Amino acid sequence: MMLIWIIPIFIFVLYGQRIQLAVTSGEIKKGIKKLEDYKTKSRTELISYIKKNMNPAEDPTKKIDRFLDYFTIMPVDMDPNGIVGKVRHIIRAREDYTREHVKSLSPQTSELELTKIQTLLEIATTLQMIHKVINHMFLTAKKQNNYPLILPLQMILPFILEEAEAMHKAIPAFKMGQPIGDGIGPMVVGKMMLESKKESVAFQTVLGETQHDQRKLLLLKAEGPGSTVGRPGDAMEIILSKNKPDIIIMVDAALKMEGEDSATIAQGFGAAIGGIGTERFQIEDIATKNNIPIFAIVIKQSVKEAITLMTKDIADKADDVRSQISEMIHDNTRPGQTVLLIGVGNTMGIPQ
């Protein structure tokens, strides 16, 4: 009778890790298969969209595949002094390079189509990189029969899949030029500048000026309706060289926490802007040097909501946000002062 209990224990002691590895591997394989599907479909849709909308003289497949394998090497950060400027230089050089080479497929392509294709290319590139990294981690752990090595992968895979699925589902919105959840900031500011005179103040960034409650209101957003976030940091430098605002208000989308309701509005302090941090650093640096307080209003949403077609719940919050902006301006400035209002986010499908 004792033998019946001893044998399973003996087997588990000797082969327990391999059994766990086999069970876990099955789950991870399913996730990797999904990532591979997302990668393949995003590539196919990108190439199909380019062929249909750019009418390139030659088959763009080889060139697109070369783009998908591009990588970016971040600067050495052993000495952090000046690292932000280096990162900004490399990122912008990559953006400029990609833009010019995509345009070379069909020089007559409009700026709107160019921004959409750039975004689709970024999505496809990111999905390919995610699949490569996750697959590499899995194969390495399996090759060495190393269960502890596969555990971190098992833990992070659901989060990776959530983001990958969101990116894959974002493709139709960008192809059709529809607003996404991240565009709520530009939507709010864009509507406020509809009747004002606008000028291009920085690369893919526009500035409008109007009066609000006896205050001068400077309105800044990325230039729509293309798929771009503009360069608000550069725009701020130019604006402050001519007209110093008394306060800065930034409106942006923000990721909600689990348990929070989507489309809720929150107010705070500091530069509300995402990305790798170079734009935020630039804005904070300018504000600090000029002693300008920065206020923030964010509209909370999930990862999926942020990069897919804007939901009605989020779009309906635009009027509430404008109301809170008016209240914030009234409470923190006096008549005759100047306010810089920045709509942060991707302005796809949102004019001004």
MARTISE-737099 format. One record per residue (C-alpha): residue number from 0; residue in three letters; x, y, z. Coordinates in Angstrom, 3 decimals, decimal comma. Layout:
(atom NUM "ALA" (X Y Z))
...
END
This chain:
(atom 0 "MET" (0,000 0,000 0,000))
(atom 1 "MET" (2,830 2,363 0,856))
(atom 2 "LEU" (4,321 1,687 -2,567))
(atom 3 "ILE" (1,303 3,289 -4,240))
(atom 4 "TRP" (2,091 6,592 -2,516))
(atom 5 "ILE" (5,845 6,402 -2,852))
(atom 6 "ILE" (5,946 5,851 -6,629))
(atom 7 "PRO" (4,121 9,117 -7,586))
(atom 8 "ILE" (6,249 11,082 -5,122))
(atom 9 "PHE" (9,398 9,494 -6,518))
(atom 10 "ILE" (8,319 10,311 -10,089))
(atom 11 "PHE" (7,463 13,887 -9,170))
(atom 12 "VAL" (10,808 14,413 -7,425))
(atom 13 "LEU" (12,706 13,173 -10,467))
(atom 14 "TYR" (10,527 14,532 -13,255))
(atom 15 "GLY" (8,368 17,203 -11,590))
(atom 16 "GLN" (10,132 20,125 -13,205))
(atom 17 "ARG" (9,855 18,555 -16,649))
(atom 18 "ILE" (6,148 17,882 -16,133))
(atom 19 "GLN" (5,576 21,484 -15,061))
(atom 20 "LEU" (7,632 22,679 -18,027))
(atom 21 "ALA" (5,528 20,615 -20,430))
(atom 22 "VAL" (2,237 21,909 -19,007))
(atom 23 "THR" (3,390 25,528 -18,961))
(atom 24 "SER" (4,895 25,219 -22,436))
(atom 25 "GLY" (1,522 24,261 -23,855))
(atom 26 "GLU" (-0,054 27,451 -22,519))
(atom 27 "ILE" (2,796 29,630 -23,731))
(atom 28 "LYS" (2,747 28,042 -27,195))
(atom 29 "LYS" (-0,865 29,121 -27,596))
(atom 30 "GLY" (0,092 32,679 -26,684))
(atom 31 "ILE" (3,028 32,682 -29,093))
(atom 32 "LYS" (0,754 31,380 -31,845))
(atom 33 "LYS" (-1,536 34,367 -31,259))
(atom 34 "LEU" (1,430 36,734 -31,418))
(atom 35 "GLU" (2,534 35,131 -34,672))
(atom 36 "ASP" (-0,953 35,577 -36,120))
(atom 37 "TYR" (-1,005 39,253 -35,111))
(atom 38 "LYS" (2,444 39,744 -36,631))
(atom 39 "THR" (1,539 38,054 -39,909))
(atom 40 "LYS" (-1,817 39,793 -40,275))
(atom 41 "SER" (-0,394 43,245 -39,519))
(atom 42 "ARG" (2,322 42,744 -42,150))
(atom 43 "THR" (-0,193 41,521 -44,719))
(atom 44 "GLU" (-2,573 44,412 -44,068))
(atom 45 "LEU" (0,258 46,942 -44,252))
(atom 46 "ILE" (1,510 45,677 -47,612))
(atom 47 "SER" (-2,032 45,453 -48,962))
(atom 48 "TYR" (-2,806 49,007 -47,826))
(atom 49 "ILE" (0,368 50,384 -49,418))
(atom 50 "LYS" (-0,344 48,661 -52,721))
(atom 51 "LYS" (-3,915 49,934 -52,751))
(atom 52 "ASN" (-3,377 53,525 -51,610))
(atom 53 "MET" (0,131 54,408 -52,769))
(atom 54 "ASN" (0,183 52,590 -56,120))
(atom 55 "PRO" (3,962 52,056 -55,972))
(atom 56 "ALA" (5,787 51,467 -59,241))
(atom 57 "GLU" (7,434 48,339 -57,842))
(atom 58 "ASP" (6,347 45,630 -55,434))
(atom 59 "PRO" (7,001 47,125 -51,964))
(atom 60 "THR" (7,128 43,783 -50,127))
(atom 61 "LYS" (10,924 43,482 -49,899))
(atom 62 "LYS" (11,338 47,062 -48,778))
(atom 63 "ILE" (8,600 46,721 -46,164))
(atom 64 "ASP" (10,141 43,509 -44,827))
(atom 65 "ARG" (13,427 45,368 -44,480))
(atom 66 "PHE" (11,666 48,138 -42,554))
(atom 67 "LEU" (10,077 45,591 -40,225))
(atom 68 "ASP" (13,502 44,356 -39,161))
(atom 69 "TYR" (14,827 47,824 -38,355))
(atom 70 "PHE" (16,004 48,364 -34,813))
(atom 71 "THR" (17,036 51,348 -32,713))
(atom 72 "ILE" (20,092 51,343 -30,459))
(atom 73 "MET" (19,656 53,662 -27,498))
(atom 74 "PRO" (22,622 55,891 -26,544))
(atom 75 "VAL" (25,111 54,918 -23,856))
(atom 76 "ASP" (23,762 56,035 -20,481))
(atom 77 "MET" (26,770 55,426 -18,217))
(atom 78 "ASP" (27,051 59,205 -18,026))
(atom 79 "PRO" (23,440 60,445 -17,907))
(atom 80 "ASN" (24,414 64,025 -18,699))
(atom 81 "GLY" (22,812 64,955 -22,012))
(atom 82 "ILE" (21,159 61,558 -22,492))
(atom 83 "VAL" (17,723 63,039 -23,261))
(atom 84 "GLY" (19,057 65,071 -26,167))
(atom 85 "LYS" (20,796 62,012 -27,574))
(atom 86 "VAL" (17,656 59,886 -27,316))
(atom 87 "ARG" (15,576 62,621 -28,952))
(atom 88 "HIS" (18,095 62,890 -31,785))
(atom 89 "ILE" (18,077 59,143 -32,475))
(atom 90 "ILE" (14,291 58,809 -32,309))
(atom 91 "ARG" (13,701 61,779 -34,589))
(atom 92 "ALA" (16,365 60,607 -37,021))
(atom 93 "ARG" (14,579 57,264 -37,211))
(atom 94 "GLU" (11,207 58,965 -37,741))
(atom 95 "ASP" (12,606 61,189 -40,493))
(atom 96 "TYR" (14,340 58,258 -42,172))
(atom 97 "THR" (11,186 56,137 -42,102))
(atom 98 "ARG" (9,048 58,992 -43,419))
(atom 99 "GLU" (11,347 59,689 -46,356))
(atom 100 "HIS" (11,749 56,049 -47,320))
(atom 101 "VAL" (8,033 55,339 -47,110))
(atom 102 "LYS" (7,420 58,388 -49,271))
(atom 103 "SER" (9,970 57,107 -51,783))
(atom 104 "LEU" (7,599 54,231 -52,561))
(atom 105 "SER" (5,277 56,785 -54,135))
(atom 106 "PRO" (6,415 60,443 -54,010))
(atom 107 "GLN" (2,940 61,798 -54,811))
(atom 108 "THR" (1,454 60,317 -51,633))
(atom 109 "SER" (-0,406 62,862 -49,508))
(atom 110 "GLU" (0,806 63,806 -46,042))
(atom 111 "LEU" (-2,321 62,260 -44,519))
(atom 112 "GLU" (-1,703 58,878 -46,141))
(atom 113 "LEU" (1,965 59,079 -45,233))
(atom 114 "THR" (1,223 59,497 -41,519))
(atom 115 "LYS" (-1,256 56,622 -41,591))
(atom 116 "ILE" (1,238 54,297 -43,276))
(atom 117 "GLN" (3,953 55,304 -40,819))
(atom 118 "THR" (1,699 54,362 -37,924))
(atom 119 "LEU" (0,730 51,052 -39,526))
(atom 120 "LEU" (4,418 50,358 -40,071))
(atom 121 "GLU" (5,158 51,073 -36,403))
(atom 122 "ILE" (2,390 48,679 -35,349))
(atom 123 "ALA" (3,671 45,909 -37,616))
(atom 124 "THR" (7,266 46,468 -36,486))
(atom 125 "THR" (6,304 46,380 -32,811))
(atom 126 "LEU" (4,251 43,206 -33,197))
(atom 127 "GLN" (7,120 41,523 -35,012))
(atom 128 "MET" (9,583 42,503 -32,285))
(atom 129 "ILE" (7,247 41,308 -29,515))
(atom 130 "HIS" (6,867 37,927 -31,217))
(atom 131 "LYS" (10,620 37,589 -31,696))
(atom 132 "VAL" (11,452 38,394 -28,073))
(atom 133 "ILE" (8,771 36,177 -26,515))
(atom 134 "ASN" (9,586 33,293 -28,843))
(atom 135 "HIS" (13,293 33,661 -28,047))
(atom 136 "MET" (12,644 33,546 -24,295))
(atom 137 "PHE" (10,434 30,485 -24,670))
(atom 138 "LEU" (12,817 28,527 -26,899))
(atom 139 "THR" (15,769 29,351 -24,637))
(atom 140 "ALA" (13,968 28,058 -21,546))
(atom 141 "LYS" (12,750 24,958 -23,361))
(atom 142 "LYS" (16,173 24,223 -24,819))
(atom 143 "GLN" (17,698 24,192 -21,347))
(atom 144 "ASN" (14,705 22,455 -19,714))
(atom 145 "ASN" (14,747 25,366 -17,294))
(atom 146 "TYR" (11,398 25,744 -15,531))
(atom 147 "PRO" (12,400 28,760 -13,376))
(atom 148 "LEU" (13,410 30,574 -16,567))
(atom 149 "ILE" (9,999 30,035 -18,113))
(atom 150 "LEU" (8,063 31,251 -15,059))
(atom 151 "PRO" (8,606 34,999 -15,698))
(atom 152 "LEU" (7,432 34,478 -19,274))
(atom 153 "GLN" (4,276 32,767 -18,063))
(atom 154 "MET" (3,582 35,693 -15,735))
(atom 155 "ILE" (4,087 38,517 -18,243))
(atom 156 "LEU" (2,520 36,818 -21,275))
(atom 157 "PRO" (-1,112 37,813 -20,491))
(atom 158 "PHE" (-0,099 41,487 -20,326))
(atom 159 "ILE" (1,914 41,197 -23,537))
(atom 160 "LEU" (-1,011 39,527 -25,299))
(atom 161 "GLU" (-3,373 42,269 -24,138))
(atom 162 "GLU" (-1,168 44,979 -25,635))
(atom 163 "ALA" (-0,522 43,001 -28,818))
(atom 164 "GLU" (-4,232 42,390 -29,320))
(atom 165 "ALA" (-4,926 46,097 -28,810))
(atom 166 "MET" (-2,344 47,027 -31,447))
(atom 167 "HIS" (-3,766 44,500 -33,883))
(atom 168 "LYS" (-7,297 45,800 -33,371))
(atom 169 "ALA" (-6,069 49,372 -33,870))
(atom 170 "ILE" (-5,169 48,711 -37,509))
(atom 171 "PRO" (-8,690 49,195 -38,985))
(atom 172 "ALA" (-9,103 52,578 -37,265))
(atom 173 "PHE" (-5,813 53,878 -38,651))
(atom 174 "LYS" (-6,530 52,528 -42,123))
(atom 175 "MET" (-9,863 54,346 -42,178))
(atom 176 "GLY" (-8,500 57,509 -40,573))
(atom 177 "GLN" (-10,831 57,343 -37,573))
(atom 178 "PRO" (-10,150 58,970 -34,181))
(atom 179 "ILE" (-8,722 56,742 -31,463))
(atom 180 "GLY" (-9,105 56,995 -27,697))
(atom 181 "ASP" (-5,729 58,687 -27,326))
(atom 182 "GLY" (-7,051 61,532 -29,467))
(atom 183 "ILE" (-9,432 62,902 -26,836))
(atom 184 "GLY" (-6,942 65,659 -25,908))
(atom 185 "PRO" (-6,554 66,949 -29,481))
(atom 186 "MET" (-10,321 66,571 -29,960))
(atom 187 "VAL" (-11,060 68,885 -27,032))
(atom 188 "VAL" (-8,515 71,503 -28,069))
(atom 189 "GLY" (-9,249 71,124 -31,784))
(atom 190 "LYS" (-12,889 72,027 -31,291))
(atom 191 "MET" (-11,884 75,093 -29,284))
(atom 192 "MET" (-9,666 76,343 -32,116))
(atom 193 "LEU" (-12,128 75,771 -34,979))
(atom 194 "GLU" (-13,018 79,464 -35,227))
(atom 195 "SER" (-9,543 80,808 -34,496))
(atom 196 "LYS" (-6,726 81,652 -36,852))
(atom 197 "LYS" (-4,195 78,818 -36,937))
(atom 198 "GLU" (-0,539 78,627 -37,823))
(atom 199 "SER" (2,031 75,865 -38,054))
(atom 200 "VAL" (4,360 76,484 -35,137))
(atom 201 "ALA" (6,501 73,323 -35,198))
(atom 202 "PHE" (6,716 70,087 -37,159))
(atom 203 "GLN" (3,165 68,709 -37,528))
(atom 204 "THR" (2,014 71,015 -34,719))
(atom 205 "VAL" (-0,472 73,888 -34,968))
(atom 206 "LEU" (-1,207 76,881 -32,757))
(atom 207 "GLY" (-4,410 78,860 -32,442))
(atom 208 "GLU" (-5,254 81,924 -30,388))
(atom 209 "THR" (-8,554 83,000 -28,889))
(atom 210 "GLN" (-10,029 84,827 -25,917))
(atom 211 "HIS" (-11,650 83,081 -22,982))
(atom 212 "ASP" (-13,079 84,778 -19,908))
(atom 213 "GLN" (-10,904 87,874 -20,509))
(atom 214 "ARG" (-7,770 85,717 -20,795))
(atom 215 "LYS" (-5,652 85,114 -23,854))
(atom 216 "LEU" (-5,869 81,426 -24,696))
(atom 217 "LEU" (-3,125 79,811 -26,787))
(atom 218 "LEU" (-4,311 76,481 -28,204))
(atom 219 "LEU" (-1,747 73,871 -29,226))
(atom 220 "LYS" (-2,252 70,435 -30,777))
(atom 221 "ALA" (-0,810 68,073 -33,349))
(atom 222 "GLU" (-1,825 68,903 -36,905))
(atom 223 "GLY" (-4,831 66,824 -37,868))
(atom 224 "PRO" (-6,348 64,868 -39,341))
(atom 225 "GLY" (-3,147 62,884 -39,875))
(atom 226 "SER" (-1,816 60,222 -37,533))
(atom 227 "THR" (0,698 62,253 -35,555))
(atom 228 "VAL" (1,360 63,510 -32,038))
(atom 229 "GLY" (3,301 66,543 -33,253))
(atom 230 "ARG" (6,189 68,085 -31,354))
(atom 231 "PRO" (4,722 70,099 -28,477))
(atom 232 "GLY" (8,121 70,553 -26,841))
(atom 233 "ASP" (9,558 72,365 -29,853))
(atom 234 "ALA" (6,336 74,347 -30,183))
(atom 235 "MET" (6,572 75,499 -26,560))
(atom 236 "GLU" (10,084 76,822 -27,101))
(atom 237 "ILE" (8,894 78,895 -30,060))
(atom 238 "ILE" (5,787 80,133 -28,237))
(atom 239 "LEU" (7,733 81,230 -25,162))
(atom 240 "SER" (10,188 83,165 -27,287))
(atom 241 "LYS" (7,268 85,419 -28,277))
(atom 242 "ASN" (4,620 85,129 -25,589))
(atom 243 "LYS" (5,155 83,733 -22,095))
(atom 244 "PRO" (2,016 82,072 -20,688))
(atom 245 "ASP" (1,141 82,355 -17,010))
(atom 246 "ILE" (-0,001 78,735 -16,751))
(atom 247 "ILE" (0,082 75,621 -18,918))
(atom 248 "ILE" (-2,808 73,153 -19,053))
(atom 249 "MET" (-2,273 69,774 -20,691))
(atom 250 "VAL" (-5,150 67,498 -21,701))
(atom 251 "ASP" (-4,350 63,874 -22,452))
(atom 252 "ALA" (-5,586 60,312 -22,230))
(atom 253 "ALA" (-4,274 58,227 -19,332))
(atom 254 "LEU" (-4,276 54,510 -18,642))
(atom 255 "LYS" (-6,852 53,552 -16,063))
(atom 256 "MET" (-6,157 51,123 -13,267))
(atom 257 "GLU" (-8,027 47,851 -12,991))
(atom 258 "GLY" (-11,304 48,515 -11,231))
(atom 259 "GLU" (-11,550 52,111 -12,425))
(atom 260 "ASP" (-14,279 53,125 -14,841))
(atom 261 "SER" (-13,337 54,127 -18,362))
(atom 262 "ALA" (-13,855 57,707 -19,494))
(atom 263 "THR" (-13,488 59,164 -16,008))
(atom 264 "ILE" (-11,836 62,574 -15,765))
(atom 265 "ALA" (-9,115 63,455 -13,275))
(atom 266 "GLN" (-7,174 66,633 -12,594))
(atom 267 "GLY" (-3,593 66,894 -11,431))
(atom 268 "PHE" (-0,265 68,645 -11,740))
(atom 269 "GLY" (2,673 68,085 -14,068))
(atom 270 "ALA" (3,233 67,371 -17,740))
(atom 271 "ALA" (0,584 64,919 -18,925))
(atom 272 "ILE" (2,282 63,357 -21,921))
(atom 273 "GLY" (3,405 59,816 -22,670))
(atom 274 "GLY" (6,048 58,427 -24,985))
(atom 275 "ILE" (9,641 57,647 -24,107))
(atom 276 "GLY" (10,016 60,829 -22,067))
(atom 277 "THR" (11,907 63,228 -24,327))
(atom 278 "GLU" (8,917 65,504 -24,977))
(atom 279 "ARG" (7,962 65,546 -21,309))
(atom 280 "PHE" (11,529 66,393 -20,310))
(atom 281 "GLN" (11,587 69,265 -22,783))
(atom 282 "ILE" (8,251 70,655 -21,571))
(atom 283 "GLU" (9,208 70,323 -17,899))
(atom 284 "ASP" (12,571 71,960 -18,541))
(atom 285 "ILE" (10,997 74,947 -20,294))
(atom 286 "ALA" (8,320 75,345 -17,618))
(atom 287 "THR" (10,887 75,134 -14,816))
(atom 288 "LYS" (13,221 77,699 -16,349))
(atom 289 "ASN" (10,325 80,109 -16,845))
(atom 290 "ASN" (8,607 79,326 -13,532))
(atom 291 "ILE" (5,319 78,348 -15,202))
(atom 292 "PRO" (2,992 75,958 -13,339))
(atom 293 "ILE" (1,693 72,968 -15,305))
(atom 294 "PHE" (-1,814 71,644 -14,700))
(atom 295 "ALA" (-3,159 68,421 -16,168))
(atom 296 "ILE" (-6,540 66,969 -17,054))
(atom 297 "VAL" (-6,643 63,315 -18,068))
(atom 298 "ILE" (-9,365 61,054 -19,414))
(atom 299 "LYS" (-8,811 57,518 -18,184))
(atom 300 "GLN" (-9,073 54,509 -20,478))
(atom 301 "SER" (-7,666 51,043 -21,035))
(atom 302 "VAL" (-4,769 50,181 -23,341))
(atom 303 "LYS" (-7,205 48,836 -25,898))
(atom 304 "GLU" (-9,437 51,910 -25,730))
(atom 305 "ALA" (-6,446 54,228 -26,082))
(atom 306 "ILE" (-5,280 52,907 -29,452))
(atom 307 "THR" (-8,490 51,630 -31,033))
(atom 308 "LEU" (-11,533 53,476 -32,369))
(atom 309 "MET" (-12,655 56,084 -29,842))
(atom 310 "THR" (-15,659 54,867 -27,891))
(atom 311 "LYS" (-18,813 56,938 -27,501))
(atom 312 "ASP" (-18,275 57,131 -23,734))
(atom 313 "ILE" (-14,877 58,762 -24,215))
(atom 314 "ALA" (-16,025 61,086 -27,004))
(atom 315 "ASP" (-18,984 62,239 -24,898))
(atom 316 "LYS" (-16,587 63,455 -22,205))
(atom 317 "ALA" (-15,231 66,224 -24,442))
(atom 318 "ASP" (-17,779 68,782 -23,220))
(atom 319 "ASP" (-17,122 67,871 -19,580))
(atom 320 "VAL" (-13,393 68,328 -20,148))
(atom 321 "ARG" (-13,938 71,757 -21,704))
(atom 322 "SER" (-16,051 72,722 -18,711))
(atom 323 "GLN" (-13,275 71,679 -16,332))
(atom 324 "ILE" (-10,722 73,580 -18,416))
(atom 325 "SER" (-12,810 76,751 -18,059))
(atom 326 "GLU" (-13,035 76,227 -14,325))
(atom 327 "MET" (-9,288 75,605 -14,060))
(atom 328 "ILE" (-8,514 78,759 -16,047))
(atom 329 "HIS" (-10,865 80,840 -13,908))
(atom 330 "ASP" (-9,454 79,498 -10,627))
(atom 331 "ASN" (-5,761 79,809 -11,491))
(atom 332 "THR" (-5,462 82,977 -13,566))
(atom 333 "ARG" (-6,613 86,582 -13,529))
(atom 334 "PRO" (-8,159 88,598 -16,368))
(atom 335 "GLY" (-5,507 89,746 -18,821))
(atom 336 "GLN" (-3,229 86,760 -18,256))
(atom 337 "THR" (-2,242 84,140 -20,838))
(atom 338 "VAL" (-2,986 80,411 -20,776))
(atom 339 "LEU" (-1,315 77,770 -22,949))
(atom 340 "LEU" (-3,670 74,833 -23,493))
(atom 341 "ILE" (-2,106 71,726 -25,040))
(atom 342 "GLY" (-4,136 68,839 -26,443))
(atom 343 "VAL" (-1,783 65,872 -26,168))
(atom 344 "GLY" (-2,219 62,673 -28,151))
(atom 345 "ASN" (-2,579 61,201 -31,610))
(atom 346 "THR" (-4,772 63,470 -33,719))
(atom 347 "MET" (-5,810 60,812 -36,239))
(atom 348 "GLY" (-9,118 61,824 -37,809))
(atom 349 "ILE" (-9,334 65,027 -35,753))
(atom 350 "PRO" (-9,151 68,369 -37,600))
(atom 351 "GLN" (-8,689 71,810 -36,102))
END
